[in-house]
Amino acid sequence: MKATDLRTKSEDELKQELLGLRKEAFNLRFQAASGQLENTTRKRLVRRGIARIKTILRERNAQAQANKE
C-alpha cells in the first residue's frame, strides 16, 4: 500500500490496518521458521507497510502536538 493511500485514511483505519499487518507478520514468521513460507518477499513488504503506517501515525501525532503549542 502506498503512503498517499494511507494518508487519506482516518487514524482508526490506520490502527486497524496496522493490527492486521502485525498479525500477518506474526504468521509469516512462523511459516518461515517451519519452512512453509514460499513467498519470502511478503515478509519484507509487510514489514515496510508497518513502518509506513507507524510513520504516518507519528507524523500526525507530532503535528497535533505542534498545533497545541
Backbone as a chain_set.jsonl record, in Angstrom:
{"seq": "MKATDLRTKSEDELKQELLGLRKEAFNLRFQAASGQLENTTRKRLVRRGIARIKTILRERNAQAQANKE", "coords": {"N": [[0.843, -1.172, 0.0], [0.507, 2.22, -0.778], [1.962, 5.243, 0.53], [0.524, 7.555, 0.018], [-2.068, 6.625, -0.268], [-2.498, 5.712, 2.3], [-2.431, 8.053, 3.79], [-4.885, 9.212, 3.346], [-6.607, 7.86, 4.932], [-8.41, 7.468, 8.055], [-7.39, 7.816, 11.524], [-8.259, 5.639, 13.056], [-8.741, 3.722, 11.073], [-6.148, 3.369, 10.147], [-4.966, 2.264, 12.41], [-6.329, -0.166, 12.551], [-5.461, -1.343, 10.173], [-2.746, -1.529, 10.764], [-2.812, -3.361, 12.872], [-3.732, -5.63, 11.495], [-1.58, -6.061, 9.726], [0.455, -6.593, 11.543], [-0.431, -9.013, 12.622], [-0.283, -10.572, 10.343], [2.493, -10.499, 9.886], [3.359, -11.883, 12.112], [2.3, -14.445, 11.57], [3.702, -14.993, 9.209], [6.322, -15.157, 10.169], [6.203, -17.54, 11.623], [5.623, -19.347, 9.583], [7.957, -19.131, 8.08], [9.835, -20.097, 9.884], [9.062, -22.741, 10.11], [9.517, -23.636, 7.609], [7.58, -23.442, 5.64], [7.06, -21.202, 4.207], [6.604, -19.769, 1.138], [6.625, -17.426, -0.429], [8.925, -15.321, 0.124], [9.306, -12.643, -0.143], [7.083, -11.387, 0.763], [7.306, -11.042, 3.529], [9.07, -8.888, 3.73], [7.592, -6.851, 2.456], [5.396, -6.607, 4.168], [6.652, -5.806, 6.528], [7.638, -3.312, 5.748], [5.231, -2.042, 5.215], [4.14, -1.853, 7.763], [5.978, -0.088, 8.882], [5.475, 2.201, 7.322], [2.857, 2.89, 8.099], [3.203, 3.347, 10.855], [4.903, 5.54, 10.714], [3.284, 7.512, 9.522], [1.283, 7.751, 11.481], [2.875, 8.716, 13.58], [3.716, 11.156, 12.495], [1.275, 12.523, 12.34], [0.662, 12.682, 15.048], [2.769, 14.258, 15.987], [2.24, 16.59, 14.608], [-0.199, 17.314, 15.719], [0.615, 17.838, 18.319], [2.257, 20.036, 17.861], [0.4, 21.883, 16.969], [-1.043, 22.294, 19.293], [0.624, 23.762, 20.895]], "CA": [[0.0, 0.0, 0.0], [1.303, 3.437, -0.899], [1.801, 6.212, 1.608], [-0.536, 8.503, -0.345], [-3.332, 5.961, 0.052], [-2.617, 5.634, 3.752], [-2.658, 9.39, 4.343], [-6.297, 9.563, 3.216], [-7.385, 7.094, 5.91], [-8.501, 8.021, 9.403], [-6.48, 7.204, 12.492], [-8.797, 4.328, 13.421], [-8.496, 2.821, 9.947], [-4.719, 3.06, 10.135], [-4.682, 1.345, 13.513], [-6.846, -1.481, 12.149], [-4.534, -1.845, 9.152], [-1.522, -1.879, 11.475], [-3.086, -4.6, 13.596], [-3.777, -6.709, 10.514], [-0.231, -6.322, 9.227], [1.23, -7.232, 12.609], [-0.862, -10.41, 12.686], [0.282, -11.238, 9.168], [3.931, -10.649, 10.122], [3.49, -12.969, 13.085], [2.068, -15.709, 10.86], [4.792, -15.205, 8.255], [7.492, -15.608, 10.917], [6.033, -18.955, 11.932], [5.747, -20.095, 8.339], [9.375, -19.148, 7.712], [10.55, -20.96, 10.824], [8.714, -24.13, 9.862], [9.882, -23.981, 6.245], [6.399, -23.469, 4.786], [6.903, -19.917, 3.531], [7.028, -19.828, -0.261], [6.867, -16.079, -0.918], [9.712, -14.657, 1.157], [9.213, -11.205, -0.358], [5.925, -10.876, 1.508], [7.771, -10.585, 4.842], [9.648, -7.56, 3.543], [6.519, -5.919, 2.138], [4.599, -6.408, 5.384], [7.477, -5.024, 7.449], [7.667, -1.936, 5.255], [3.89, -1.496, 5.399], [4.037, -1.497, 9.184], [6.788, 1.118, 9.079], [4.78, 3.327, 6.71], [1.71, 3.263, 8.931], [3.711, 3.93, 12.097], [5.45, 6.853, 10.386], [2.163, 8.433, 9.317], [0.677, 7.994, 12.789], [3.798, 9.56, 14.339], [3.657, 12.499, 11.914], [0.012, 13.14, 12.76], [0.772, 12.969, 16.47], [3.682, 15.39, 16.13], [1.55, 17.77, 14.098], [-1.208, 17.669, 16.714], [1.343, 18.439, 19.441], [2.729, 21.361, 17.432], [-0.772, 22.759, 16.911], [-1.45, 22.589, 20.667], [1.528, 24.766, 21.476]], "C": [[0.89, 1.238, 0.0], [0.987, 4.409, 0.229], [0.692, 7.211, 1.288], [-1.911, 7.919, -0.058], [-3.566, 5.938, 1.558], [-2.94, 6.99, 4.371], [-4.125, 9.819, 4.252], [-7.16, 8.864, 4.257], [-7.389, 7.787, 7.272], [-7.545, 7.274, 10.335], [-6.958, 5.809, 12.897], [-8.563, 3.3, 12.316], [-7.026, 2.419, 9.879], [-4.358, 2.08, 11.245], [-5.185, -0.069, 13.206], [-5.917, -2.129, 11.118], [-3.228, -2.299, 9.798], [-1.68, -3.196, 12.226], [-3.098, -5.8, 12.653], [-2.399, -7.065, 9.98], [0.645, -6.987, 10.289], [0.859, -8.705, 12.763], [-0.279, -11.196, 11.517], [1.779, -11.468, 9.337], [4.194, -11.788, 11.099], [3.333, -14.325, 12.403], [3.193, -16.015, 9.874], [6.066, -15.677, 8.959], [7.394, -17.096, 11.244], [6.165, -19.814, 10.684], [7.214, -20.202, 7.916], [10.162, -20.097, 8.605], [10.267, -22.435, 10.563], [9.01, -24.56, 8.426], [8.718, -24.002, 5.276], [6.227, -22.192, 3.974], [7.471, -20.001, 2.118], [7.41, -18.452, -0.774], [7.599, -15.281, 0.163], [9.665, -13.144, 1.017], [8.094, -10.595, 0.461], [6.329, -10.365, 2.887], [8.299, -9.16, 4.748], [8.566, -6.511, 3.286], [5.665, -5.598, 3.364], [5.364, -5.538, 6.366], [7.518, -3.555, 7.028], [6.301, -1.261, 5.382], [3.664, -1.055, 6.831], [4.797, -0.198, 9.44], [6.092, 2.343, 8.494], [3.635, 3.827, 7.592], [2.184, 3.924, 10.223], [4.273, 5.329, 11.86], [4.34, 7.88, 10.23], [1.481, 8.754, 10.639], [1.555, 8.91, 13.639], [3.772, 10.99, 13.812], [2.391, 13.226, 12.353], [0.063, 13.535, 14.227], [1.668, 14.185, 16.703], [3.016, 16.68, 15.664], [0.487, 18.245, 15.096], [-0.545, 18.336, 17.918], [1.812, 19.85, 19.081], [1.573, 22.344, 17.366], [-1.262, 23.144, 18.304], [-0.64, 23.737, 21.231], [1.38, 26.064, 20.803]], "O": [[1.904, 1.288, 0.697], [-0.103, 4.397, 0.801], [-0.007, 7.666, 2.193], [-2.82, 8.642, 0.351], [-4.689, 6.121, 2.027], [-3.652, 7.06, 5.374], [-4.56, 10.693, 5.001], [-8.32, 9.231, 4.447], [-6.501, 8.577, 7.593], [-6.976, 6.244, 9.976], [-6.145, 4.899, 13.061], [-8.226, 2.149, 12.591], [-6.702, 1.268, 9.587], [-3.545, 1.177, 11.046], [-4.537, -1.052, 13.565], [-5.63, -3.324, 11.195], [-2.67, -3.33, 9.424], [-0.785, -4.04, 12.213], [-2.546, -6.854, 12.968], [-2.085, -8.242, 9.802], [1.475, -7.839, 9.973], [1.724, -9.546, 13.004], [0.161, -12.335, 11.676], [2.283, -12.529, 8.969], [5.137, -12.56, 10.929], [4.127, -15.238, 12.625], [3.59, -17.17, 9.724], [6.806, -16.498, 8.418], [8.382, -17.824, 11.154], [6.757, -20.892, 10.73], [7.652, -21.253, 7.448], [11.047, -20.813, 8.138], [11.135, -23.282, 10.772], [8.782, -25.714, 8.064], [8.856, -24.537, 4.176], [5.33, -22.115, 3.135], [8.657, -20.268, 1.924], [8.409, -18.312, -1.479], [6.971, -14.645, 1.01], [9.958, -12.431, 1.977], [8.149, -9.417, 0.813], [5.774, -9.378, 3.371], [8.0, -8.324, 5.602], [8.62, -5.412, 3.837], [5.264, -4.452, 3.568], [4.792, -4.632, 6.972], [7.439, -2.662, 7.872], [6.218, -0.057, 5.625], [3.068, -0.007, 7.083], [4.303, 0.687, 10.139], [6.115, 3.413, 9.103], [3.471, 5.029, 7.801], [1.633, 4.942, 10.64], [4.134, 6.206, 12.712], [4.442, 8.992, 10.748], [1.137, 9.909, 10.892], [1.044, 9.783, 14.34], [3.803, 11.938, 14.597], [2.433, 14.408, 12.696], [-0.432, 14.595, 14.608], [1.352, 15.042, 17.528], [3.211, 17.738, 16.263], [0.304, 19.448, 15.286], [-1.085, 19.292, 18.474], [1.764, 20.754, 19.916], [1.748, 23.522, 17.676], [-1.839, 24.218, 18.475], [-1.161, 24.582, 21.96], [2.061, 27.026, 21.159]]}, "num_chains": 1, "name": "protein.A"}
